[in-house]
Amino acid sequence: MHYLIVEDFSGHPVPFIFPRRVDHADMRGQLPYGRVLSGGTLEFGPGGFVCSGGNAELELKARPAEDARIIVNALREHS
């Protein structure tokens, strides 16, 4: 999967997870939020979520530990 972490209108990080066949730039164009904080590739392994990579076109880099924490917290809030 791919992901983007964006800042919502109150300054909180919000993750968006989407299929690899969707480009980061295409997804960015669909989001109503202003600032993109990070992005990359998301995998789920034995130890949990692994965030890596980035996107050169949007000049994004993954923040492995921080991004994984944001994603896990978002999933907990909505389960």
Order of alpha helices (4+ residues) and beta strands (2+ residues): beta-beta-alpha-beta-beta-beta-beta-alpha
